[in-house]
């Protein structure tokens, strides 16, 4: 019998009401496919999963040191933040260092990802400006890179601008996909986003979290040290990185995309909920992590260092993450009617 592919089921009264198929690739830094679900060569848009690589030129080209950008501000440049007070405080400080204002940011305002902040906006308690965009840190970083090199600020978000050309170099470098093989289109925040295979996204994360390159290490350290700035209250990226104490790096993307890295194991993960359902993407990521960790323990061969790392990951407070792994569905009266739950298995290629 063929192994059922990984999927996320939405239940009502215990009966599956809808099913979201998951394509995934788990890679090592040498480009070996460790496990998969669906089509690991599925070409899709990386969306915000690419943000760490969009921030890399800031470090590599010296803009971080020139503008004295802190690790917290660097984390925000990699973030899809919730527009909470701390996020706005950090992005405001970053913009002041660079010498830019909201008028320079090409990203537009949108309803904040934090439900509480979004409600405040609806009540008129706050006035949304571009810095409230979940991508404002990324855009501030792009403007810092332009200022550092003396490139025009106008159009910094568009394909063909030197900022975007420089970022494309990094996406190519880490993913191994030549520029001609990477699709380009405007993201929701107006900056360029990248279309490439899940396999390439996963290997990029595997290389990023394994690399001795100083810039890569600074990016990974910033993300691990400031998980709240990467997302926010009640968000999986934040809660998972905090629970794992930096042993897992995770970054959400729009339309059902998630990327992650396991620094101690040198593995990168990229997945796409094929119908774009955002509710299902976090459920899928946690299930992928659990299956990969269980398999890795089985295959560790008793190697002390690797086994210790695996055991530390297996002992994560998974129960605290249950709200992300098995989120409840409630009706208009607050009564639980079902849940999102993972089903199916990854295919492993290590024998």
Phi, psi and omega in degrees: 000134177294147179288129177299132180291155177298137180204168175239125180259140173255121186254158170219117183061030179086351180259131178300127180259328174208159184227133179247114180285147183238125169260136184209152174226133174242120189233157167257175187289346178273359178090015177274136177279116183271320181202163179202167169219143181059223183257106180290348178262011177303127177269123180213176182273130183287333181049226185287352173298341181275355189302321177301326181281332174289336179271342185304317180300333176304318181280311186297324185269358175095001181293324179301314181287322181298315183267004180055047178285128183279170176298323178296317180291325177293321176299320180293330176293340178262003195266158160241079194278167186263009178064027176283170188304317181295321178298315180293324177298315183290317181291326177296317177296320179296316180296323179295319179298319183284333182087041180235164178232178178302330181295336181278340184282125180280343178286144178262162176288156178208167177304127182301149180288340174282121179303322181294317180290323178298320178295321177297323179293320179297322179286352182082014181285341177226153175252118184282133174231174182304332180292345177281347177301142178296344181258012186296327178294318177299316182292322176298320178297320178297321178292324176298319179296318179297315180296320182300320183269353184076023178276158178299141175283325181297131177076015183302337185273354189265148176303137182097338175292146181306327178299312182288329175295320180294319179294320179300325176302319181289319178300318177296314183301314187275329181274336184080007179262128180295152181308323181293340180265003181252121177283145180236140176200159177292134175280177178298336181265005178089342177286167180290137169241168194236133175253122181202170184292149175305321179305319181290322176298316182294318180292327177298316178293321178300318180288322181299312185281350180255348191286141171280354180304129185299319180296316179298318181296324179291322178296310182298318179296319179297317180294318181290327185275340184228059184297329180297324182288338180289332184213273178151193185300125176075008181265143186295317180308312181294309186294322181290314180296321178296315181297322182276355180052044176085358179283348174227135173246128183227144180215120180281154170228162181289166175058041172081021180260141171218141173235150180204160176223146176245093186304320182291338182251351179069030182248144174243147183232137170220135179219158178221119167287115198297331178269006176082008184293118183286330179299326187277341188293320178292322176301315180296317181299313181296323178291319176301313180301314181297316181292321178294318180294316179299316180294321181295323176297317180298325186261005186292336179066019177077011178294120193301313185294312181295318182296321179297319179295317180296316180296323177298321179289321180294335181271010177302153177286070182302330179298325179291340180263006185300329178295337175269326185277331178221062183296137179283152173248129182239152178271188186294346177259007179081010180275134179291124180248347181175197181203169167262132182219146177280154175210157178087177188228152169285156169264126179255148186240019181257023178088000000 
